[in-house]
Amino acid sequence: MQITVVHHPLLQVKMSVLRDLNTNCPTFRRVIGEVAMLLTFEATKNIPLETHTVTTPLAETIGHSIKGTVNVIPILRAGLGFLEGVLSVLPEANVGPIGMARDEETLEPVEYYCKIPKDLNAYNIVVDPMLATGGSAVAAINQLKKRGLKNITFMCLVAAPEGVKRLNEAHPDVPIIAAALDDHLNEKGYIVPGLGDAGDRIFGTV
């Protein structure tokens, strides 16, 4: 499996809070934003930079800025829970939400909303807390590529091996960044041990 799991002590502590069924909605929402912020540093490890001159109080030196634009693509609705954390690190980023819903006949994800910034050369970070079966992630990235986007990274909170395998096979060029790689999916498609339904816990609809 091609996936980068960020094993940082602070992430392990925050993941324990998120996994706890007794964590209330406001705390869950705050901590998932903090995890998103920390994961963004790994997700942007290879972001292109350009140099410019910076004048310090003592001398001139070489400074850096992001080359081009960055798009954050939250998969609705749970991906919105990552948005504040990512934008706290990348306030200059554009936001292009994409909505995926399951067709009840085919059981496959279907796009119902997509509003993507126009720069096709942007660095794109697709965010969704859970990579379970991989269906929504694959479908969302399919739609982005159809629109001409490239330089795509997928960032999630928890991944299941089944979802990683499916995303790797469909989009081997898309790196996966996660805070945890869990054991398996149960018969209902939930990640085990996981943390339940991230969207419900973010928005208080449990």
C-alpha positions as CSV (number, residue, x, y, z in Angstrom):
1,M,0.0,0.0,0.0
2,Q,1.2,3.5,-0.9
3,I,0.3,5.7,2.1
4,T,2.1,8.0,4.5
5,V,0.9,7.7,8.1
6,V,2.2,10.6,10.2
7,H,3.4,9.1,13.5
8,H,3.7,12.2,15.6
9,P,3.3,12.1,19.4
10,L,0.8,15.1,19.3
11,L,-1.2,13.4,16.6
12,Q,-1.4,10.2,18.6
13,V,-2.7,12.1,21.6
14,K,-5.3,14.0,19.5
15,M,-6.4,10.8,17.7
16,S,-7.1,9.2,21.1
17,V,-9.5,12.2,21.8
18,L,-11.2,11.7,18.5
19,R,-11.6,8.0,18.9
20,D,-13.2,8.3,22.3
21,L,-17.0,7.9,22.1
22,N,-17.4,10.2,25.1
23,T,-15.8,13.2,23.3
24,N,-18.5,15.8,22.7
25,C,-19.2,17.6,19.4
26,P,-17.4,20.9,20.1
27,T,-14.3,19.1,21.3
28,F,-14.3,16.7,18.4
29,R,-14.7,19.6,15.9
30,R,-11.9,21.6,17.5
31,V,-9.5,18.6,17.7
32,I,-10.1,17.4,14.1
33,G,-9.2,20.9,13.0
34,E,-6.0,20.7,14.9
35,V,-5.2,17.3,13.4
36,A,-5.9,18.7,9.9
37,M,-3.5,21.6,10.6
38,L,-0.7,19.2,11.5
39,L,-1.4,16.9,8.6
40,T,-1.2,19.8,6.2
41,F,2.5,20.2,6.9
42,E,3.1,16.6,5.6
43,A,0.7,17.0,2.7
44,T,2.6,20.1,1.4
45,K,6.0,18.6,1.9
46,N,6.7,18.7,-1.8
47,I,4.8,21.9,-2.7
48,P,6.6,24.0,-5.2
49,L,8.4,27.2,-4.0
50,E,10.0,30.2,-5.5
51,T,12.6,32.5,-4.0
52,H,12.7,36.2,-3.5
53,T,14.8,38.7,-1.5
54,V,13.8,39.4,2.1
55,T,15.3,42.3,4.1
56,T,15.8,41.5,7.7
57,P,16.7,44.2,10.4
58,L,20.4,43.3,9.7
59,A,20.8,42.2,6.1
60,E,19.2,40.9,2.9
61,T,18.6,37.2,2.6
62,I,16.8,34.6,0.5
63,G,13.1,34.1,1.3
64,H,10.6,31.7,-0.1
65,S,6.9,31.8,-1.2
66,I,4.6,29.2,-2.6
67,K,4.8,29.0,-6.4
68,G,1.4,29.3,-8.0
69,T,-1.9,28.6,-6.2
70,V,-3.2,26.0,-3.8
71,N,-6.7,24.5,-3.9
72,V,-8.2,22.7,-1.0
73,I,-11.0,20.4,-2.1
74,P,-13.2,19.2,0.7
75,I,-15.5,16.2,-0.1
76,L,-18.9,17.2,1.3
77,R,-19.9,17.0,4.0
78,A,-17.3,15.6,6.4
79,G,-14.4,17.2,4.5
80,L,-15.6,20.6,5.7
81,G,-14.4,19.5,9.2
82,F,-10.9,19.7,7.9
83,L,-11.2,23.0,6.2
84,E,-10.5,25.4,9.1
85,G,-7.4,23.5,10.1
86,V,-6.0,23.5,6.6
87,L,-6.7,27.2,6.0
88,S,-5.1,28.1,9.3
89,V,-1.8,26.9,7.7
90,L,-2.7,27.9,4.1
91,P,-4.9,31.0,4.4
92,E,-4.1,31.9,0.8
93,A,-5.6,28.7,-0.6
94,N,-8.7,28.6,-2.8
95,V,-11.5,26.3,-1.7
96,G,-13.4,24.0,-4.2
97,P,-15.9,21.8,-2.5
98,I,-17.1,18.6,-4.3
99,G,-20.3,16.8,-3.2
100,M,-20.6,13.0,-3.7
101,A,-23.8,11.1,-2.9
102,R,-24.5,7.3,-3.1
103,D,-26.8,6.2,-5.9
104,E,-29.2,3.9,-4.0
105,E,-29.6,1.6,-7.1
106,T,-25.9,1.2,-8.1
107,L,-24.5,2.0,-4.6
108,E,-21.8,4.0,-6.4
109,P,-20.9,7.6,-5.6
110,V,-22.4,10.3,-7.8
111,E,-21.3,13.9,-8.0
112,Y,-24.1,16.4,-7.1
113,Y,-22.0,19.5,-6.6
114,C,-18.6,20.7,-7.8
115,K,-17.2,24.3,-7.8
116,I,-13.5,24.1,-8.5
117,P,-11.1,27.1,-8.9
118,K,-10.1,27.7,-12.5
119,D,-6.3,27.4,-12.2
120,L,-5.5,23.9,-13.6
121,N,-1.9,24.2,-12.6
122,A,-2.7,24.6,-8.9
123,Y,-1.4,22.2,-6.1
124,N,-4.6,20.4,-5.0
125,I,-5.3,18.8,-1.6
126,V,-8.4,16.7,-1.4
127,V,-9.6,16.3,2.1
128,D,-12.1,13.9,3.7
129,P,-11.7,12.6,7.3
130,M,-12.4,8.9,6.5
131,L,-11.0,6.7,3.7
132,A,-13.2,3.7,4.1
133,T,-14.2,1.8,0.9
134,G,-12.4,4.5,-1.1
135,G,-15.5,5.0,-3.4
136,S,-16.0,8.7,-2.7
137,A,-12.3,9.5,-2.9
138,V,-11.9,7.7,-6.2
139,A,-15.0,9.3,-7.7
140,A,-14.1,12.8,-6.5
141,I,-10.5,12.5,-7.9
142,N,-12.0,11.1,-11.2
143,Q,-14.1,14.3,-11.5
144,L,-11.1,16.6,-10.7
145,K,-9.0,14.9,-13.4
146,K,-11.8,15.1,-15.9
147,R,-11.7,18.9,-15.4
148,G,-8.0,18.9,-16.0
149,L,-6.7,19.2,-12.5
150,K,-3.4,17.5,-11.6
151,N,-0.8,17.6,-8.7
152,I,-3.4,16.0,-6.4
153,T,-2.8,14.8,-2.8
154,F,-5.4,13.1,-0.7
155,M,-5.4,13.8,3.0
156,C,-7.5,12.0,5.6
157,L,-7.8,11.3,9.3
158,V,-8.2,7.5,9.3
159,A,-7.8,5.1,6.4
160,A,-8.8,1.4,6.0
161,P,-6.6,-1.0,4.0
162,E,-9.5,-1.6,1.6
163,G,-9.8,2.1,0.8
164,V,-6.1,2.6,0.4
165,K,-5.9,-0.3,-2.0
166,R,-8.8,1.0,-4.1
167,L,-7.4,4.5,-4.3
168,N,-3.9,3.3,-5.1
169,E,-5.2,1.2,-7.9
170,A,-7.4,3.9,-9.4
171,H,-5.0,6.8,-8.9
172,P,-1.4,5.6,-8.3
173,D,-0.1,9.1,-8.8
174,V,-2.1,10.5,-5.9
175,P,-0.2,10.4,-2.5
176,I,-2.3,9.5,0.6
177,I,-1.6,11.3,3.9
178,A,-3.3,10.0,7.0
179,A,-3.0,10.2,10.8
180,A,-3.9,6.5,11.2
181,L,-4.2,3.3,9.1
182,D,-6.7,1.1,10.9
183,D,-7.4,-2.6,10.7
184,H,-10.4,-3.3,8.5
185,L,-14.0,-2.4,7.5
186,N,-16.9,-4.0,9.2
187,E,-20.0,-5.4,7.4
188,K,-21.6,-1.9,7.3
189,G,-18.5,-0.3,5.8
190,Y,-17.3,1.4,8.9
191,I,-13.6,1.6,9.7
192,V,-12.5,-0.6,12.7
193,P,-11.5,0.5,15.3
194,G,-12.1,3.9,13.7
195,L,-14.1,6.6,15.4
196,G,-17.6,6.3,14.1
197,D,-19.2,8.6,11.5
198,A,-16.9,11.6,11.3
199,G,-19.6,13.8,9.7
200,D,-22.1,13.0,12.4
201,R,-19.6,13.8,15.1
202,I,-18.4,17.0,13.4
203,F,-21.9,18.4,12.9
204,G,-23.7,17.0,15.9
205,T,-26.1,14.8,14.0
206,V,-25.3,11.6,15.9
